[in-house]
């Protein structure tokens, strides 16, 4: 299982890059950058959708147990969110966009109180605000809770639990810094 984590991260990264470059060629890519929170760091890209919608792809390093010293390697999660801008306010120096949307998440990570890694799969959601400046940079603050299952091996048997860390991540604000295209 220890060899699974780097392979999963590599495959997920390649998938995200493939989507990123395909979207850039199609002129649908609206922004790409990084997200930071107390529970993880990640790469994200947004693709334009019809009218006030967008698709957001996130590849996160899940830091559950790493910052506390319980583990030396982070987990990996991939999330997709279909976002909707429900309020837009344009000012002289920036544009303010409020957004929310449902999504799905999957990965291989630790959970709070768990002794090892396991597979994560479930639904997630995102709600936040984005400041788009005149220069092609935007800064966002959002919350992204996940209601998911955590499947892991205990004493040789597979067991399914609620992914508690996904709910805790919903309480940790995410700071996103993106380059707009």
C-alpha positions as CSV (number, residue, x, y, z in Angstrom):
1,X,0.0,0.0,0.0
2,X,2.9,2.4,0.6
3,X,3.8,2.3,-3.1
4,X,0.2,3.0,-4.1
5,X,0.3,6.7,-2.8
6,X,3.1,7.9,-5.2
7,X,1.5,6.1,-8.1
8,X,-1.9,7.5,-7.4
9,X,-0.5,11.0,-7.1
10,X,1.3,10.6,-10.4
11,X,-1.7,9.3,-12.2
12,X,-4.0,12.0,-10.8
13,X,-1.4,14.7,-11.7
14,X,-1.2,13.4,-15.3
15,X,-5.0,13.4,-15.6
16,X,-5.3,16.9,-14.3
17,X,-2.6,18.1,-16.7
18,X,-4.3,16.4,-19.6
19,X,-7.6,18.2,-18.8
20,X,-5.7,21.5,-18.2
21,X,-4.0,21.4,-21.6
22,X,-7.1,20.2,-23.5
23,X,-9.1,23.1,-22.0
24,X,-6.3,25.6,-22.8
25,X,-6.4,24.5,-26.4
26,X,-10.1,24.8,-26.5
27,X,-10.0,28.3,-25.0
28,X,-12.3,27.3,-22.1
29,X,-9.7,27.5,-19.3
30,X,-10.6,30.5,-17.1
31,X,-7.9,30.2,-14.4
32,X,-5.3,27.9,-12.8
33,X,-3.5,28.1,-9.5
34,X,-3.1,26.8,-6.0
35,X,-5.3,26.4,-2.9
36,X,-3.9,26.5,0.7
37,X,-5.6,25.5,3.9
38,X,-4.7,24.1,7.3
39,X,-5.8,20.7,6.1
40,X,-4.2,20.5,2.7
41,X,-2.6,22.2,-0.3
42,X,-3.5,21.6,-3.9
43,X,-3.6,22.6,-7.5
44,X,-6.8,23.7,-9.1
45,X,-8.1,24.8,-12.5
46,X,-11.4,26.3,-13.6
47,X,-13.0,25.8,-16.9
48,X,-15.7,28.1,-18.2
49,X,-19.2,26.8,-18.5
50,X,-22.4,28.2,-20.0
51,X,-23.4,31.6,-18.6
52,X,-22.5,31.9,-14.9
53,X,-21.2,28.4,-14.4
54,X,-17.8,26.8,-14.2
55,X,-16.1,23.5,-13.7
56,X,-13.4,23.3,-11.0
57,X,-10.8,20.5,-10.8
58,X,-8.7,20.1,-7.7
59,X,-5.8,17.9,-6.9
60,X,-5.0,18.1,-3.1
61,X,-2.3,16.8,-0.8
62,X,-4.4,15.8,2.2
63,X,-2.3,16.7,5.3
64,X,-4.3,14.8,7.9
65,X,-1.8,13.6,10.5
66,X,1.2,15.2,8.8
67,X,1.2,18.5,10.7
68,X,0.6,16.7,14.0
69,X,3.6,14.4,13.3
70,X,1.5,11.2,13.1
71,X,2.5,10.6,9.5
72,X,5.3,11.6,7.2
73,X,3.4,11.4,3.9
74,X,0.2,13.1,2.9
75,X,-2.7,11.5,1.2
76,X,-4.0,12.5,-2.2
77,X,-7.6,13.6,-3.2
78,X,-9.1,14.6,-6.5
79,X,-12.3,16.7,-6.5
80,X,-14.6,18.0,-9.2
81,X,-17.1,20.9,-8.4
82,X,-19.7,22.3,-10.7
83,X,-19.8,25.9,-9.6
84,X,-22.4,28.6,-10.0
85,X,-21.7,32.3,-9.6
86,X,-24.9,33.6,-7.9
87,X,-23.8,37.2,-7.3
88,X,-21.3,39.5,-9.2
89,X,-20.3,42.9,-8.1
90,X,-18.0,45.0,-10.3
91,X,-15.9,47.7,-8.8
92,X,-13.2,50.0,-10.3
93,X,-10.2,47.8,-9.2
94,X,-11.7,44.4,-8.9
95,X,-14.8,42.2,-9.5
96,X,-16.3,40.3,-6.6
97,X,-18.0,36.9,-7.4
98,X,-19.9,34.8,-4.9
99,X,-20.1,31.2,-5.9
100,X,-21.3,27.8,-4.7
101,X,-21.7,24.3,-6.1
102,X,-21.9,20.6,-5.6
103,X,-19.2,18.1,-6.5
104,X,-17.6,14.7,-6.0
105,X,-14.3,13.7,-4.4
106,X,-12.1,10.5,-4.4
107,X,-8.6,9.7,-3.2
108,X,-6.3,7.8,-0.9
109,X,-5.8,9.4,2.5
110,X,-5.6,9.1,6.3
111,X,-8.6,10.0,8.5
112,X,-8.7,11.4,12.0
113,X,-8.1,8.7,14.5
114,X,-7.3,6.1,11.9
115,X,-4.0,4.2,12.0
116,X,-3.5,3.9,8.2
117,X,-4.5,5.1,4.8
118,X,-7.7,4.1,3.0
119,X,-9.8,4.9,-0.1
120,X,-12.0,8.0,0.1
121,X,-15.1,8.5,-2.1
122,X,-18.1,10.8,-1.7
123,X,-19.8,14.1,-2.4
124,X,-18.5,17.5,-1.6
125,X,-19.6,21.1,-2.0
126,X,-17.9,24.5,-2.3
127,X,-19.0,28.0,-1.3
128,X,-16.9,31.1,-1.4
129,X,-16.0,34.5,-2.8
130,X,-13.5,35.4,-5.5
131,X,-11.7,38.7,-5.9
132,X,-10.7,39.1,-9.6
133,X,-8.3,42.1,-10.0
134,X,-7.6,44.1,-13.1
135,X,-4.3,42.3,-13.5
136,X,-4.9,38.6,-14.4
137,X,-4.8,37.4,-10.8
138,X,-7.6,36.4,-8.6
139,X,-7.8,35.5,-4.9
140,X,-10.5,33.4,-3.5
141,X,-11.7,32.3,0.0
142,X,-13.9,29.2,0.2
143,X,-15.1,26.3,2.3
144,X,-15.2,22.8,0.9
145,X,-16.8,20.1,3.1
146,X,-17.0,16.5,2.0
147,X,-19.4,13.8,3.0
148,X,-17.5,10.7,2.1
149,X,-16.7,7.1,3.1
150,X,-13.2,5.9,4.2
151,X,-12.5,2.3,3.4
152,X,-9.5,0.8,5.1
153,X,-8.0,-2.5,6.2
154,X,-8.1,-3.3,9.9
155,X,-6.7,-6.6,11.2
156,X,-6.9,-8.1,7.7
157,X,-10.5,-7.1,7.0
158,X,-11.8,-4.2,5.0
159,X,-14.1,-1.8,6.9
160,X,-16.0,1.3,5.8
161,X,-16.2,4.4,8.0
162,X,-17.5,8.0,7.7
163,X,-14.6,10.2,6.4
164,X,-14.5,12.6,9.4
165,X,-11.6,14.6,8.0
166,X,-13.8,15.6,5.0
167,X,-16.3,17.2,7.4
168,X,-13.5,18.9,9.4
169,X,-12.0,20.3,6.2
170,X,-15.3,22.2,5.7
171,X,-14.4,24.3,8.8
172,X,-11.0,25.2,7.5
173,X,-11.1,28.1,5.0
174,X,-9.2,27.6,1.7
175,X,-7.2,30.5,0.2
176,X,-6.9,30.2,-3.6
177,X,-4.5,32.2,-5.7
178,X,-5.1,31.8,-9.5
179,X,-3.8,33.2,-12.7
180,X,-6.7,34.1,-15.1
181,X,-6.6,33.4,-18.8
